[in-house]
């Protein structure tokens, strides 16, 4: 053996072996990270590990033949010894990786409800089978002991032939519910079967043949049977919520379901279609609480995403409260009210409302996502991470659910984790306005103006004259110092859209517009714009806005006025209460006058330290 060892050293085989193992280990870590972000099956990592292990003997043989000293080849027995040792090393890597994966076993209480097949003779009853799917998901998500995949993620399988085992792997669930719906006149037949995703063995199956008016009772019965099959205990309150029918009017139910479909596209025209359908549902059934809640959500989105003015928040609050008055036990009304609070920056009220929604429906992904944004607004990053990761686990293939963790990591300067979430959102919904604008923000934070301009051009091309994307394109021009072009773009943006803020990250575009006007020789216009916005933001604060974006925007406006002390005080306040925006502050043209101030640099350093600490906390959270 000593002779073999000496000959290996002469040919630098030890160095080759160590280098190969190091490279293989690094590749496995990268694959592991990507697998977690994109939900790759465990089999992918195992196959890669085996391939790397199998490549070790080949690599060592190649190294032997290309040894620098060109001495005699290794004998057969020696080669067997080397290959055996290297395969053992590869097997060890497999075991380590396997143990790491085994630390997070599949949740036995997880279930995905695949779109029920429409067996009705009238194919226009397709909406009805989708509605049955929707309501079974909603019923199941009210059970705290279950993790239920959301509607959008499962609807991706509609009309597709796919193995249930693959569904379980892709969605990370242990069980799958599938079934069919046949509607004939005033009767309906619903079949359902619960399947173990790994073995494809049936755990429970039943056929319900009832009058159409009993459809909600059937859905409740299915949810209860599944809970029993998975040994999820139901509290008396959960049983009561499951038994409650949201409406007795199937026409109103139809309008509501179609409205929700449009709403979750998060696009301007789709949002208007949703509003029209929610209103029709209310016309048919004025006591339909879920339709009122849907209307509240859509009104709030007019203010949040589509630049139609803050006055719509008053309308949104009124109809959300109407929903709660009609049915305080329905989570949807509380979530709609929480969205109003979130947009206003009333962060703690938003947290309270969304937590109330989750107490009524523990699997309500939208409330979880909004809870994450509200926590970010006041600097509670670890709490935001918990809510956002839970939201993704319920809706793993919905673009919107990817944006909360993307934003969180971007704020914390963890681009390596932020970008996969963002790219996934764009892959799922290429025209998602929030995802496109967050991509622009990422490039601006990196100082890559060329990429930011290309992303902005793509956003405006894909959305026509959308004011939000037009404002984002104008912001890129400000960063690039092309102020005249920025002014031209901003002039096409309604004032209501200029003041829009991202739910936690952005400060609106008024300061950017004012800076472009100042640099284009229009200082008087810029001053009037700044003064009006300053008054409005201060009023927001007086009315209860707590979001860290409020002092951030005030700091930008003070800086443009030349009021450095006021600007620094606002930034200190924001940093003290949890803002981590050091990278943005270091590049934002609005803060150019402060960059030479030691106090400003100290604020940035404090933010950077906090961001690093928050990254460690969230990393520990994800590993725990």
Secondary structure, DSSP 8 states (H G I E B T S, - for coil): -HHHHHHHHHTTHHHHHHHHHHHHHHHHHHHHHHHHHHT--HHHHHHHHHHHHHHHHHHHHHHHHT-TT------HHHHHHHHHHHHHHHHHHHHHHHHHHHTS---TTEEEE---EE--SSGGGHHHHHHHHHHHHHHHHT-TT-EE--HHHHHTTTT----HHHHHHHHT-SEEEEEEEEEETTEEEEEEEEEETTT--EEEEEEEEEEGGGHHHHHHHHHHHHHHHTT----HHHHHHHH--S-S-HHHHHHHHHHHHHHTT--HHHHHHHHHHHHHHHHH-TT-HHHHHHHHHHHHHHHHTS---THHHHHHHHHHHHHHHH-TT-HHHHHHHHHHHHHHT-HHHHHHHHHHHHHH-TT-HHHHHHHHHHHHHTT-HHHHHHHHHHHHHHSTT-HHHHHHHHHHHHHTT-HHHHHHHHHHHHHH-TT-HHHHHHHHHHHHHHT-HHHHHHHHHHHHHHHTT-HHHHHHHHHHHHHTT-HHHHHHHHTTS-HHHHT---SSS---SHHHHHHHHHHTT-HHHHHHHHHHHHHHHHHHHHTT---HHHHHHHHHHHHHHT-HHHHHHHHHHHHHTT---HHHHHH-GGGGGGTT-HHHHHHHHHHHHHHHHHHHHHHHHHH-
